[in-house]
């Protein structure tokens, strides 16, 4: 149960928004001082050297000999399950939550899943982390992971290792809850579930076909050793 001094979601988000605004201002100032023109809008390729930028103020077309694609990533959607931003979440939904859940199931024991499990537990939320592998953060030194898990368990995080989610159900009523049905037959009931199954390239809205490009199933583009896209070099790799 959360203590009386624990911050609520509104207080947390106010702090988050303050930090984001300050960091955006720093970046925008650096760009201005270095003579970089910034256009806000949705960009799509018209051809390999032309990009259309659509904004509420209108449409603008830019041409260049080279175009750098640096659109970042978005959370991978949970298979077969629609997120609703309230009870079924990805990491992008967290900053828009209106209240802290009393209990949270985190599916995925990678960096993002472990981070959010730790943070919500520190805020007094009852957290259960589900991971199909035998260990979280398999790429990290065993001794470090063991100490991390020990500290998280002291923080009341429950680990369900070697488990995978088979399907998800929602309960009806004035206080709907989420039921995770695991492949082992076990059930986990929580106010919300956070799916943390990695991230994919945010390239789906770029109109890549107009530039003669195609992304793979995780939104990535094939490039060569010099990071030019396919067709500009003979040696290719996915990054």
C-alpha positions as CSV (number, residue, x, y, z in Angstrom):
1,X,0.0,0.0,0.0
2,X,1.4,3.4,-0.9
3,X,2.5,5.6,1.9
4,X,1.0,9.0,2.6
5,X,4.2,10.8,1.2
6,X,4.1,8.9,-2.1
7,X,3.5,11.2,-5.1
8,X,0.3,10.7,-7.2
9,X,0.3,10.3,-11.0
10,X,-0.6,14.0,-11.6
11,X,2.4,15.1,-9.5
12,X,4.7,12.7,-11.3
13,X,3.6,13.7,-14.7
14,X,4.0,17.4,-13.9
15,X,7.6,16.7,-13.0
16,X,8.1,14.6,-16.2
17,X,6.6,17.3,-18.4
18,X,8.8,20.0,-16.7
19,X,11.9,17.9,-17.4
20,X,10.9,17.2,-21.0
21,X,10.1,20.9,-21.7
22,X,13.5,21.9,-20.4
23,X,15.4,19.3,-22.4
24,X,13.5,20.2,-25.6
25,X,14.4,23.8,-25.1
26,X,18.1,22.9,-24.7
27,X,18.1,20.9,-27.9
28,X,16.2,23.5,-29.9
29,X,18.5,26.2,-28.7
30,X,21.6,24.1,-29.8
31,X,20.0,23.6,-33.2
32,X,19.3,27.3,-33.6
33,X,22.8,28.3,-32.6
34,X,24.2,25.9,-35.1
35,X,22.1,27.2,-38.0
36,X,19.8,24.2,-38.2
37,X,16.3,24.9,-39.5
38,X,13.6,22.9,-37.7
39,X,10.2,22.1,-39.4
40,X,7.5,20.5,-37.2
41,X,5.2,18.1,-39.1
42,X,4.8,14.6,-40.6
43,X,7.4,13.8,-43.2
44,X,6.9,11.3,-46.1
45,X,9.1,10.5,-49.1
46,X,7.9,11.7,-52.5
47,X,11.0,10.2,-54.3
48,X,14.5,9.2,-53.1
49,X,15.6,12.9,-52.9
50,X,12.3,14.6,-52.0
51,X,10.4,14.8,-48.7
52,X,7.0,16.3,-48.1
53,X,6.4,17.8,-44.6
54,X,2.7,18.2,-43.7
55,X,1.8,20.5,-40.7
56,X,-1.3,22.3,-39.6
57,X,0.1,25.4,-41.3
58,X,0.4,23.7,-44.7
59,X,2.6,21.4,-46.8
60,X,6.2,22.0,-47.6
61,X,8.5,20.0,-50.0
62,X,12.2,19.6,-49.4
63,X,14.9,18.2,-51.7
64,X,18.4,17.0,-50.9
65,X,21.2,14.9,-52.3
66,X,21.1,12.8,-49.1
67,X,18.3,12.2,-46.6
68,X,19.1,11.0,-43.1
69,X,16.4,8.7,-41.6
70,X,16.5,9.1,-37.8
71,X,12.9,8.5,-36.7
72,X,13.7,6.4,-33.6
73,X,11.6,3.5,-32.3
74,X,8.2,2.7,-30.8
75,X,7.2,-0.1,-28.5
76,X,6.4,-3.4,-30.2
77,X,2.6,-4.1,-29.9
78,X,1.6,-7.2,-27.9
79,X,0.6,-10.0,-30.3
80,X,-3.1,-10.4,-30.6
81,X,-4.0,-7.8,-27.9
82,X,-5.1,-4.2,-28.3
83,X,-3.6,-1.7,-25.9
84,X,-6.1,0.8,-24.4
85,X,-3.8,3.2,-22.6
86,X,-5.5,2.4,-19.3
87,X,-5.3,-1.3,-18.4
88,X,-3.2,-2.7,-21.3
89,X,-0.1,-0.6,-21.7
90,X,3.1,-0.1,-23.6
91,X,5.9,2.1,-22.3
92,X,4.6,5.0,-24.5
93,X,1.3,4.9,-22.5
94,X,2.9,5.5,-19.1
95,X,3.3,9.3,-19.4
96,X,-0.4,9.5,-20.2
97,X,-1.7,7.5,-17.2
98,X,-4.2,9.5,-15.1
99,X,-3.6,7.4,-11.9
100,X,-1.2,4.9,-10.5
101,X,-2.6,1.3,-10.6
102,X,-2.6,-0.5,-7.3
103,X,-1.1,-3.6,-9.0
104,X,0.8,-4.0,-12.2
105,X,1.9,-7.0,-14.2
106,X,5.0,-6.3,-16.4
107,X,5.5,-8.7,-19.3
108,X,9.1,-8.8,-20.4
109,X,12.4,-8.8,-18.4
110,X,14.5,-6.7,-20.6
111,X,15.9,-3.2,-19.8
112,X,12.6,-1.4,-20.2
113,X,10.5,-4.0,-18.3
114,X,12.9,-4.1,-15.4
115,X,13.2,-0.3,-15.2
116,X,9.4,0.2,-15.0
117,X,9.0,-2.7,-12.6
118,X,11.5,-1.0,-10.3
119,X,10.0,2.4,-10.6
120,X,6.4,1.4,-10.0
121,X,7.4,-0.8,-7.0
122,X,9.3,2.2,-5.5
123,X,6.0,4.1,-5.8
124,X,4.2,1.5,-3.7
125,X,2.6,-0.4,-6.6
126,X,2.3,-4.2,-6.3
127,X,4.4,-5.4,-9.2
128,X,4.7,-8.9,-10.8
129,X,7.2,-9.3,-13.6
130,X,6.7,-12.2,-16.1
131,X,9.6,-13.4,-18.2
132,X,9.8,-16.5,-20.4
133,X,13.6,-16.8,-19.9
134,X,15.2,-18.1,-16.8
135,X,16.9,-14.8,-16.0
136,X,16.2,-11.1,-16.6
137,X,18.8,-9.0,-18.4
138,X,20.7,-12.1,-19.7
139,X,23.4,-9.9,-21.3
140,X,24.4,-8.4,-17.9
141,X,26.9,-10.0,-15.5
142,X,25.2,-12.6,-13.3
143,X,26.4,-11.1,-10.1
144,X,25.0,-7.8,-10.9
145,X,21.6,-9.3,-12.0
146,X,21.5,-11.4,-8.8
147,X,21.9,-8.3,-6.6
148,X,19.4,-6.3,-8.7
149,X,16.8,-9.1,-8.4
150,X,17.5,-9.3,-4.6
151,X,16.9,-5.6,-4.2
152,X,13.8,-5.7,-6.3
153,X,12.4,-8.6,-4.3
154,X,13.1,-6.5,-1.2
155,X,11.0,-3.8,-2.9
156,X,8.1,-6.3,-3.1
157,X,8.5,-7.2,-6.8
158,X,7.3,-10.7,-7.6
159,X,9.2,-12.6,-10.3
160,X,7.5,-15.2,-12.5
161,X,10.5,-16.6,-14.5
162,X,10.2,-19.2,-17.2
163,X,6.6,-18.1,-17.8
164,X,4.9,-16.8,-20.9
165,X,1.5,-15.2,-21.4
166,X,-1.0,-17.4,-23.3
167,X,-3.9,-14.9,-23.4
168,X,-5.4,-11.9,-21.7
169,X,-8.9,-11.3,-20.3
170,X,-10.6,-8.3,-18.7
171,X,-13.0,-8.6,-15.8
172,X,-16.2,-6.5,-15.8
173,X,-17.5,-4.4,-13.0
174,X,-17.0,-0.9,-11.5
175,X,-13.3,-1.7,-11.1
176,X,-12.3,-3.7,-14.1
177,X,-9.1,-5.8,-13.8
178,X,-6.8,-7.7,-16.2
179,X,-6.3,-11.4,-16.0
180,X,-3.1,-12.9,-17.5
181,X,-3.5,-16.6,-18.3
182,X,0.0,-18.1,-18.5
183,X,1.0,-21.0,-20.6
184,X,1.6,-23.0,-17.5
185,X,-2.0,-22.6,-16.5
186,X,-1.3,-20.1,-13.7
187,X,-3.3,-16.8,-13.5
188,X,-2.1,-13.3,-12.6
189,X,-4.7,-10.7,-11.8
190,X,-3.7,-7.0,-11.8
191,X,-5.2,-3.5,-12.3
192,X,-3.0,-3.1,-15.4
193,X,-0.5,-4.9,-17.5
194,X,2.6,-3.4,-19.2
195,X,3.9,-5.2,-22.2
196,X,7.6,-4.6,-22.7
197,X,8.5,-6.9,-25.6
198,X,11.2,-4.7,-27.3
199,X,11.0,-1.8,-29.7
200,X,10.7,-1.5,-33.5
201,X,11.7,1.2,-35.9
202,X,9.1,4.0,-36.3
203,X,9.3,3.9,-40.1
204,X,5.8,2.8,-41.1
205,X,4.6,6.4,-42.0
206,X,7.5,7.5,-44.1
207,X,6.3,6.3,-47.5
208,X,9.5,4.3,-47.9
209,X,8.3,2.7,-51.2
210,X,8.5,6.1,-52.9
211,X,12.2,6.2,-52.1
212,X,12.7,2.6,-53.3
213,X,13.1,1.3,-49.8
214,X,11.4,-1.4,-47.7
215,X,11.6,-2.0,-43.9
216,X,11.8,-5.5,-42.4
217,X,9.2,-6.8,-39.9
218,X,10.7,-4.8,-37.1
219,X,10.8,-1.5,-39.0
220,X,14.5,-1.7,-39.8
221,X,16.3,-0.7,-43.0
222,X,19.1,-2.6,-44.7
223,X,22.3,-0.5,-44.9
224,X,25.9,-1.0,-45.9
225,X,29.0,-0.6,-43.8
226,X,28.8,3.2,-44.5
227,X,25.1,3.2,-43.3
228,X,23.8,4.0,-46.8
229,X,20.5,2.3,-47.6
230,X,20.1,-0.6,-50.0
231,X,21.0,0.2,-53.6
232,X,23.6,2.7,-52.6
233,X,26.3,0.1,-51.7
234,X,26.9,-3.6,-52.4
235,X,27.6,-4.6,-48.8
236,X,24.5,-4.6,-46.7
237,X,23.5,-5.2,-43.1
238,X,20.5,-4.5,-40.9
239,X,20.8,-1.9,-38.2
